[in-house]
Amino acid sequence: MEYEHVRDVDPAVADALAGEVERQRDTLAMIASENHASRAVLEAQGSVFTNKYAEGYPGARYYAGCEYADEIESLAIERAKDLWGAEHVNVQPHSGTQANMGVYLAVLEPGDRILSLELEHGGHLSHGHPANFAGKLFDVEHYRVDPETGYVDYEGLAETADEFDPDMIVSGFSAYPREVEWERVQAVADAVDAYHMADMAHITGLVASGVHDSPVGVADFVTGSTHKTIRAGRGGIILTSEEHASDVDSAVFPGAQGGPLMHNIAGKAVGFREALQPEFDEYARQVVENAKALGEAFVDHGLSLVSGGTDTHLVLVDLRDSHPDLTGGDAEESLESTGIVLNANTVPGETRSAFNPSGIRAGTAALTARGFDAEATREVGDLICRVVDAPDDESVLDDVSARVDDLCSEFTLYE
Ligand SMILES: *Cc1c(COP(=O)(O)O)cnc(C)c1O
């Protein structure tokens, strides 16, 4: 990762690139939506395909010279079909949000009604937040998690659906540590004659390896990101049935996007191939085992977890019970000073602002990619607890920092 050509023309950017490589090597990436793609994926993403226009789809392009673009996109599609068992796949969305936009534009009209999980309860901006296009274009209502259990309130969802009569129900979340019961959401969608879009953005990799139940074949549309629990580089995908194939394809292009980012699609193809290997199933299983170990370290230390634990790659800590004077933002800042990088997050029933909320969210996908096992992850959990207990104590922060350095040298990255 020398970036010598960048250095020749642009030392400032070269310095920032080198700095970011070092930052990723020397810190523990625990932001639940992040991961470390392989060198192979990075190489494909940073390739000459960034030069190529390929509007259209394989075999039906609006530009000449698409022979290899067709090959790459077809490989990405076939591998995605294998990974998730979908009838039809679109690999062109530039991001998870773009994938959701593609689905909305495929079957909804402006003003139609969308029912989704409230952002503070673990939803996503693209599910209809007023600041997002989805909130501006559509009439949006929310369902919630049960404040006692932290699990999705499926009965409340059914009641709200009855009253609101949505055209589409969105499931799949950003900060939800439990398995989503896709069939229960589908039953509600059937009852009110709404489409069901399952946004598996965070858990695409877990679903691909069978560690989490699959929404494919249950929901009408499944969207995902390709850079969270699957390590295929930044981007989005849509999986659907033959029935909706052409609506989805024309909603993505020309509906929502111009030319596909062929270099990102090359990265997706390589990442999907990696995910089809047996070692990836082992990886996904370890991601969840590590998240459970992290959650146990927190609970043993007296921290409260939303829903009491996890079935996935992430845990969500509600600091209000154990550390009423510590905000998520302050915890995030102290932890970052030791090299543990995670994010402050809202919790169900949030009483602070979204900018400095009451929780922290931590994921294990990136640690597992660099080889962490349950024991090492549990140790990171203990380190986090030490910082949360004494966020301003320099000697504690120095100690934890030193131990983070050791762990980063033991579990190497991009060597
Ligand atoms: C991360 C995420 C997305 C996609 O985000 P992008 O940043 O647009 O790729 C979509 N939905 C959910 C639920 C997410 O967590």
PDBQT file of the ligand as one rigid body, heavy atoms in Angstrom, charges set to zero:
ROOT
HETATM    1  C1  LIG A 501     -26.016   0.853   6.352  1.00  0.00    +0.000 C 
HETATM    2  C2  LIG A 501     -27.455   0.752   5.999  1.00  0.00    +0.000 A 
HETATM    3  C3  LIG A 501     -27.920   1.071   4.719  1.00  0.00    +0.000 A 
HETATM    4  C4  LIG A 501     -27.027   1.532   3.604  1.00  0.00    +0.000 C 
HETATM    5  O1  LIG A 501     -26.269   2.597   3.815  1.00  0.00    +0.000 OA
HETATM    6  P1  LIG A 501     -25.309   3.263   2.731  1.00  0.00    +0.000 P 
HETATM    7  O2  LIG A 501     -24.442   4.073   3.588  1.00  0.00    +0.000 OA
HETATM    8  O3  LIG A 501     -26.205   4.061   1.836  1.00  0.00    +0.000 OA
HETATM    9  O4  LIG A 501     -24.622   2.181   1.968  1.00  0.00    +0.000 OA
HETATM   10  C5  LIG A 501     -29.258   0.876   4.432  1.00  0.00    +0.000 A 
HETATM   11  N1  LIG A 501     -30.091   0.381   5.339  1.00  0.00    +0.000 NA
HETATM   12  C6  LIG A 501     -29.685   0.033   6.579  1.00  0.00    +0.000 A 
HETATM   13  C7  LIG A 501     -30.665  -0.577   7.516  1.00  0.00    +0.000 C 
HETATM   14  C8  LIG A 501     -28.355   0.224   6.950  1.00  0.00    +0.000 A 
HETATM   15  O5  LIG A 501     -27.948  -0.094   8.179  1.00  0.00    +0.000 OA
ENDROOT
TORSDOF 0
